[in-house]
Amino acid sequence: MNTMKRIGLATGTLTDYEINYIEQAIVKAVRPQLIGRTLMPTRTLPSAGSTQYTFYTENDMSQAIISMTGEEQDMDLVDLTESHVHVPILSKDYMLHWRDVVKRRDAGEDLNTQFAENAARQVAEEEDRLIITGENTAGTVAAWNALGIQGLATATGRNTQAAGDWDAAPAAAAGAPYYVSLAKQLIRADGHNGPWKLILRSAWYAQLENYVANFDRSLLELTGDIVGGVENILISDNLYTAAGLITNALLISIEPGNFELIMGADITNYLAQLPTMNYQGKVWEAVVPVIKRPTAICELTGLT
């Protein structure tokens, strides 16, 4: 009688090399998509077990005084306002079939990481939407529940600037460079002086690529002059208002102290072999944006 062989459970078990290969593929898949992380520094929590983060906002003191002796007292009592945000888990599951693992191993091929990469991209897209928009509740797109978290475009207290003809020639005192400069003035008036980032939907970015003959430059280059270079103009179609309406553009000042990305766990891959011998994977992270100074944001509305 022939001895029965363990088929699948033994041969389908992933090696350390294969697990590492999947994780590297996930990192490569998400890296180009994480626009939001370029907008704010990261603060790491002790672990993913932290479900809530507490932070404090402050009001500005009164104006300083000038004297010859410096002996005058001018003390303000400035209250720190305590705020709390939930730290949610963003996740997406995928499946890896054991027979595909064995087949590719026998053929000397690398694993098929397509499903893992796809799941990772979904998590990255959710992270960017969480950072840039936060939760929207109604409107022209379906409501998106983010536990009441505010993003850059939905932060209470942000500046707004009405705009108009986005791709008009700047010589007409209109167009992107003009409206971005108005937004910049509003943010500066609140005490923020850059560095600057301009976030646009892809359709509005495309209009900036139009050439302006009398300036011998594109609108993209002219607008880039306002924000410190075209590399500071970013594309994201995750711009929505709290009411779920499409937001045209967002100018932000990213000096330290304005915003933070609170991270309980960076993008991570979890794998578990099921009784079916297949692997269930989960790409997940624990993050939340914190908007400490909403006046460092200006939403440009009404672009045409």
C-alpha positions as CSV (number, residue, x, y, z in Angstrom):
1,M,0.0,0.0,0.0
2,N,1.4,3.4,-1.0
3,T,1.9,5.9,1.7
4,M,-0.4,8.9,1.4
5,K,1.3,12.2,0.7
6,R,0.4,15.6,2.2
7,I,-0.6,17.5,-0.8
8,G,-1.3,21.2,-0.7
9,L,-0.9,22.1,3.0
10,A,2.9,21.3,3.0
11,T,3.7,22.2,-0.6
12,G,1.5,25.3,-0.6
13,T,2.9,26.8,2.5
14,L,4.6,30.1,1.7
15,T,8.3,30.5,2.3
16,D,9.8,33.6,3.9
17,Y,11.1,34.6,0.5
18,E,7.6,34.4,-1.0
19,I,6.0,36.4,1.8
20,N,8.7,39.1,1.5
21,Y,8.1,39.2,-2.3
22,I,4.4,39.9,-1.8
23,E,5.2,42.6,0.8
24,Q,7.7,44.3,-1.6
25,A,5.1,44.3,-4.4
26,I,2.6,46.0,-2.1
27,V,5.0,48.7,-1.2
28,K,5.8,49.4,-4.9
29,A,2.1,49.5,-5.7
30,V,1.2,52.1,-3.1
31,R,4.2,54.4,-3.1
32,P,3.1,56.5,-6.2
33,Q,-0.4,56.9,-4.8
34,L,0.2,58.3,-1.4
35,I,-0.1,62.0,-2.2
36,G,-1.6,62.9,1.1
37,R,1.6,61.9,3.0
38,T,3.5,64.6,1.2
39,L,1.3,67.2,2.8
40,M,1.8,66.5,6.5
41,P,4.4,65.0,8.8
42,T,3.7,61.6,10.4
43,R,3.4,61.0,14.2
44,T,3.7,57.3,15.1
45,L,1.6,55.9,18.0
46,P,2.9,53.1,20.2
47,S,0.8,50.5,18.3
48,A,-2.3,49.9,16.3
49,G,-4.1,49.2,19.6
50,S,-4.5,53.0,20.0
51,T,-8.0,53.7,18.9
52,Q,-8.1,57.4,19.8
53,Y,-5.7,60.3,19.6
54,T,-5.9,63.5,21.7
55,F,-4.5,66.8,20.5
56,Y,-4.7,70.4,21.6
57,T,-5.3,73.6,19.7
58,E,-4.5,77.1,20.9
59,N,-5.7,80.6,20.3
60,D,-3.2,83.4,19.5
61,M,-2.1,85.7,22.4
62,S,-2.7,89.4,22.2
63,Q,-0.1,91.7,20.5
64,A,3.3,92.0,22.2
65,I,4.3,95.4,23.7
66,I,7.3,97.7,23.1
67,S,9.1,99.5,25.9
68,M,12.5,100.7,26.9
69,T,12.9,98.6,30.0
70,G,10.9,95.5,29.2
71,E,9.5,95.5,32.8
72,E,5.9,95.9,31.8
73,Q,3.7,92.8,32.4
74,D,1.6,91.6,29.5
75,M,0.4,88.1,30.3
76,D,-2.4,86.3,28.5
77,L,-4.2,83.2,29.7
78,V,-4.5,81.1,26.6
79,D,-6.6,78.0,26.9
80,L,-5.7,74.9,25.1
81,T,-8.7,73.2,23.5
82,E,-8.7,69.4,23.8
83,S,-9.8,67.5,20.8
84,H,-10.1,63.8,20.0
85,V,-10.2,61.8,16.8
86,H,-10.7,58.1,16.2
87,V,-7.9,56.2,14.6
88,P,-9.6,53.9,12.1
89,I,-8.4,50.8,10.3
90,L,-8.3,51.0,6.5
91,S,-8.3,47.5,5.0
92,K,-8.9,45.3,1.9
93,D,-8.9,41.5,1.7
94,Y,-7.6,39.3,-1.1
95,M,-7.1,35.6,-1.8
96,L,-4.1,33.6,-2.9
97,H,-4.8,30.0,-4.1
98,W,-2.4,27.3,-3.0
99,R,-2.4,25.6,-6.4
100,D,-1.2,28.8,-8.1
101,V,1.6,29.0,-5.5
102,V,2.7,25.4,-6.2
103,K,2.4,25.8,-10.0
104,R,4.5,28.9,-10.1
105,R,7.0,27.4,-7.6
106,D,7.4,24.3,-9.8
107,A,7.9,26.5,-12.9
108,G,10.5,28.6,-11.2
109,E,8.3,31.7,-11.5
110,D,7.6,34.4,-8.9
111,L,4.2,34.6,-7.2
112,N,1.3,36.3,-8.9
113,T,0.9,39.4,-6.7
114,Q,-1.8,41.1,-8.8
115,F,-4.6,40.7,-6.2
116,A,-2.3,41.8,-3.3
117,E,-1.3,44.9,-5.3
118,N,-4.9,45.7,-6.2
119,A,-5.9,45.5,-2.5
120,A,-3.0,47.7,-1.6
121,R,-4.0,50.3,-4.1
122,Q,-7.5,50.4,-2.7
123,V,-6.1,51.0,0.8
124,A,-3.9,53.8,-0.5
125,E,-6.8,55.5,-2.3
126,E,-8.8,55.4,0.9
127,E,-5.9,56.9,2.8
128,D,-5.6,59.8,0.3
129,R,-9.3,60.4,0.4
130,L,-9.3,60.4,4.2
131,I,-6.5,62.9,4.3
132,I,-7.7,65.2,1.5
133,T,-11.5,65.1,2.1
134,G,-12.3,63.2,5.3
135,E,-16.0,62.4,5.6
136,N,-18.6,63.7,3.2
137,T,-22.3,63.3,4.1
138,A,-24.5,64.0,1.1
139,G,-24.7,65.7,-2.2
140,T,-23.9,64.7,-5.8
141,V,-21.8,61.6,-4.8
142,A,-22.7,58.9,-2.4
143,A,-22.0,59.7,1.2
144,W,-18.7,58.4,2.5
145,N,-18.6,57.4,6.1
146,A,-15.2,58.2,7.7
147,L,-16.3,58.2,11.4
148,G,-16.8,62.0,11.2
149,I,-13.1,62.6,10.5
150,Q,-12.3,66.0,8.9
151,G,-9.8,66.2,6.0
152,L,-8.1,69.2,4.4
153,A,-11.1,70.1,2.2
154,T,-13.7,69.7,4.9
155,A,-11.8,71.2,7.9
156,T,-14.0,73.6,9.9
157,G,-12.5,77.1,9.8
158,R,-10.7,76.8,6.5
159,N,-10.5,79.8,4.2
160,T,-12.4,79.9,0.9
161,Q,-11.7,82.0,-2.2
162,A,-14.2,82.4,-5.0
163,A,-12.6,81.9,-8.4
164,G,-13.7,82.0,-12.0
165,D,-12.1,81.4,-15.5
166,W,-9.3,79.1,-14.5
167,D,-7.4,79.0,-17.8
168,A,-7.8,82.7,-18.8
169,A,-4.6,84.5,-19.8
170,P,-3.1,86.1,-16.6
171,A,-2.8,89.4,-18.4
172,A,-6.5,89.8,-18.0
173,A,-6.1,89.7,-14.2
174,A,-7.8,86.4,-14.0
175,G,-6.9,82.7,-14.5
176,A,-5.1,80.3,-12.2
177,P,-2.1,82.4,-11.2
178,Y,-4.4,85.2,-10.2
179,Y,-6.8,83.1,-8.1
180,V,-4.1,81.1,-6.5
181,S,-2.4,84.4,-5.4
182,L,-5.6,85.6,-3.9
183,A,-5.9,82.3,-1.9
184,K,-2.3,82.7,-0.8
185,Q,-3.0,86.2,0.5
186,L,-5.8,84.9,2.6
187,I,-3.6,82.2,4.2
188,R,-0.8,84.7,4.7
189,A,-3.2,87.1,6.5
190,D,-3.7,84.3,9.0
191,G,0.0,84.0,9.7
192,H,1.0,81.2,7.5
193,N,3.9,81.7,5.0
194,G,4.4,78.3,3.3
195,P,5.9,76.1,1.9
196,W,3.0,75.8,-0.4
197,K,1.1,72.9,-2.0
198,L,-1.7,73.3,-4.6
199,I,-4.0,70.3,-5.0
200,L,-6.0,70.1,-8.2
201,R,-8.4,67.6,-9.8
202,S,-6.9,66.1,-13.0
203,A,-9.2,68.1,-15.3
204,W,-8.1,71.4,-13.9
205,Y,-4.5,70.4,-14.0
206,A,-4.9,69.6,-17.7
207,Q,-6.1,73.1,-18.3
208,L,-3.0,74.6,-16.7
209,E,-0.9,72.9,-19.4
210,N,-2.3,75.4,-22.0
211,Y,0.4,77.6,-23.5
212,V,0.2,81.4,-22.9
213,A,1.7,83.0,-26.0
214,N,2.3,86.5,-24.7
215,F,4.2,85.1,-21.7
216,D,5.9,82.4,-23.7
217,R,5.1,80.0,-20.9
218,S,2.4,77.6,-19.8
219,L,-0.2,78.4,-17.2
220,L,1.3,75.5,-15.2
221,E,4.6,77.3,-15.1
222,L,3.1,80.6,-14.2
223,T,1.0,79.1,-11.4
224,G,4.0,77.2,-10.2
225,D,5.8,80.5,-9.7
226,I,3.1,81.3,-7.1
227,V,3.6,78.1,-5.1
228,G,7.4,77.7,-5.4
229,G,7.6,75.5,-8.5
230,V,5.4,73.1,-10.6
231,E,6.5,70.2,-8.4
232,N,4.3,71.7,-5.7
233,I,1.2,71.3,-7.8
234,L,-0.4,67.9,-7.1
235,I,-3.2,66.0,-8.8
236,S,-5.9,64.3,-6.8
237,D,-9.5,63.5,-7.7
238,N,-10.3,63.0,-4.0
239,L,-11.4,66.6,-3.5
240,Y,-14.9,66.7,-2.1
241,T,-16.7,69.0,0.3
242,A,-18.5,67.9,3.4
243,A,-21.7,67.9,1.4
244,G,-20.2,65.6,-1.1
245,L,-19.8,68.2,-3.9
246,I,-16.7,68.3,-6.0
247,T,-14.1,70.8,-4.8
248,N,-12.0,72.4,-7.5
249,A,-8.7,73.2,-5.9
250,L,-7.0,73.5,-2.5
251,L,-4.0,75.6,-1.5
252,I,-2.3,74.8,1.7
253,S,0.6,76.0,3.7
254,I,2.5,73.0,5.0
255,E,4.8,74.5,7.6
256,P,5.2,72.3,10.8
257,G,2.4,72.4,13.3
258,N,-0.5,72.8,10.8
259,F,-1.3,69.2,10.1
260,E,-0.3,65.7,11.2
261,L,-0.9,62.2,10.0
262,I,-1.3,60.0,13.1
263,M,-0.2,56.5,12.4
264,G,-1.0,53.5,14.6
265,A,0.4,51.1,11.9
266,D,1.8,51.7,8.4
267,I,0.5,49.7,5.4
268,T,0.9,46.1,6.5
269,N,0.2,42.7,4.9
270,Y,-1.4,39.9,6.9
271,L,-1.5,36.4,5.6
272,A,-3.3,33.4,7.0
273,Q,-3.6,29.9,5.6
274,L,-7.3,28.7,5.7
275,P,-8.6,25.2,6.1
276,T,-9.2,25.2,2.3
277,M,-5.3,25.4,2.1
278,N,-5.7,28.8,0.3
279,Y,-4.3,32.0,1.8
280,Q,-6.4,34.9,2.8
281,G,-4.5,38.2,2.7
282,K,-5.4,41.5,4.3
283,V,-3.7,44.8,3.5
284,W,-4.4,47.2,6.3
285,E,-3.2,50.3,8.2
286,A,-4.3,52.5,11.1
287,V,-4.1,56.2,10.3
288,V,-6.0,59.5,10.8
289,P,-5.3,63.1,9.7
290,V,-5.3,65.8,12.3
291,I,-6.0,69.4,11.1
292,K,-4.6,71.6,13.8
293,R,-4.6,74.9,12.0
294,P,-7.4,75.0,9.4
295,T,-6.6,78.6,8.5
296,A,-3.5,77.2,6.7
297,I,-6.0,75.9,4.1
298,C,-7.8,77.8,1.3
299,E,-10.4,76.2,-0.9
300,L,-10.8,77.7,-4.3
301,T,-14.5,77.4,-5.4
302,G,-16.4,78.2,-8.6
303,L,-13.8,77.5,-11.2
304,T,-15.1,77.6,-14.7
